[in-house]
Amino acid sequence: MAMLKMVEYAEAAPEARAVFDDIMAVRKTDWVNNFWKALAAHPPTMRRLWENVKQVMAPGALDPLVKEMLYVAVSVTNGCEYCIHSHVAAARAKGMTDAQYAELLAVVGLANETNRLAEGYRMPVDPQFVPRHG
């Protein structure tokens, strides 16, 4: 159950409605997901986050599928059910296959296990792994 009332388009403040419109235009869709409906309760946060999403998730040195898969990996690690569903759907829309998803989860599981072991043992970092600048 949501912690606050979801804001639908028809009842949104003008600032939130402008963000809804931009989301639909950028994503070429006629609906806005619940994440944004929840954030519409505080339009300044909604706008700031949407601008950040557009910037960070835009094509760049990493292609959009890789970015979505990274988002899935972090969401799995953080245990965010909503984000897992949302970004798996986005990754699938960008071409992620079942085999890629299974391999991604294997890497996430391995990284989490080895990270916990390295932290638990407090292993010193090998000098060969430390960047040398200059």
Contacts in CASP RR format, 6 or more apart in sequence:
PFRMAT RR
TARGET T0000
AUTHOR 0000-0000-0000
METHOD contacts of the structure
MODEL  1
MAMLKMVEYAEAAPEARAVFDDIMAVRKTDWVNNFWKALAAHPPTMRRLW
ENVKQVMAPGALDPLVKEMLYVAVSVTNGCEYCIHSHVAAARAKGMTDAQ
YAELLAVVGLANETNRLAEGYRMPVDPQFVPRHG
2 34 0 8 1.000
2 38 0 8 1.000
4 38 0 8 1.000
4 41 0 8 1.000
5 41 0 8 1.000
6 34 0 8 1.000
6 37 0 8 1.000
6 38 0 8 1.000
6 40 0 8 1.000
7 13 0 8 1.000
7 16 0 8 1.000
7 37 0 8 1.000
7 38 0 8 1.000
7 40 0 8 1.000
7 41 0 8 1.000
8 37 0 8 1.000
9 17 0 8 1.000
9 20 0 8 1.000
9 32 0 8 1.000
12 20 0 8 1.000
12 40 0 8 1.000
13 40 0 8 1.000
13 43 0 8 1.000
15 43 0 8 1.000
15 44 0 8 1.000
15 46 0 8 1.000
15 47 0 8 1.000
16 40 0 8 1.000
16 43 0 8 1.000
16 46 0 8 1.000
18 47 0 8 1.000
19 36 0 8 1.000
19 40 0 8 1.000
19 43 0 8 1.000
19 46 0 8 1.000
19 47 0 8 1.000
19 50 0 8 1.000
20 32 0 8 1.000
20 36 0 8 1.000
20 40 0 8 1.000
22 50 0 8 1.000
23 29 0 8 1.000
23 32 0 8 1.000
23 36 0 8 1.000
23 50 0 8 1.000
24 30 0 8 1.000
24 31 0 8 1.000
24 32 0 8 1.000
26 54 0 8 1.000
33 86 0 8 1.000
34 82 0 8 1.000
35 82 0 8 1.000
35 86 0 8 1.000
36 46 0 8 1.000
36 50 0 8 1.000
39 45 0 8 1.000
39 46 0 8 1.000
39 49 0 8 1.000
40 46 0 8 1.000
56 67 0 8 1.000
57 64 0 8 1.000
57 67 0 8 1.000
57 68 0 8 1.000
57 71 0 8 1.000
58 64 0 8 1.000
62 70 0 8 1.000
64 94 0 8 1.000
65 91 0 8 1.000
65 94 0 8 1.000
65 95 0 8 1.000
65 96 0 8 1.000
68 87 0 8 1.000
68 90 0 8 1.000
68 91 0 8 1.000
68 94 0 8 1.000
68 96 0 8 1.000
69 91 0 8 1.000
69 96 0 8 1.000
69 100 0 8 1.000
69 104 0 8 1.000
71 83 0 8 1.000
71 87 0 8 1.000
71 90 0 8 1.000
71 91 0 8 1.000
72 84 0 8 1.000
72 87 0 8 1.000
72 88 0 8 1.000
72 91 0 8 1.000
72 101 0 8 1.000
72 104 0 8 1.000
73 104 0 8 1.000
73 107 0 8 1.000
73 108 0 8 1.000
73 111 0 8 1.000
75 83 0 8 1.000
75 84 0 8 1.000
75 87 0 8 1.000
76 84 0 8 1.000
76 105 0 8 1.000
76 108 0 8 1.000
77 108 0 8 1.000
77 111 0 8 1.000
77 112 0 8 1.000
88 96 0 8 1.000
88 101 0 8 1.000
91 101 0 8 1.000
92 101 0 8 1.000
96 104 0 8 1.000
END
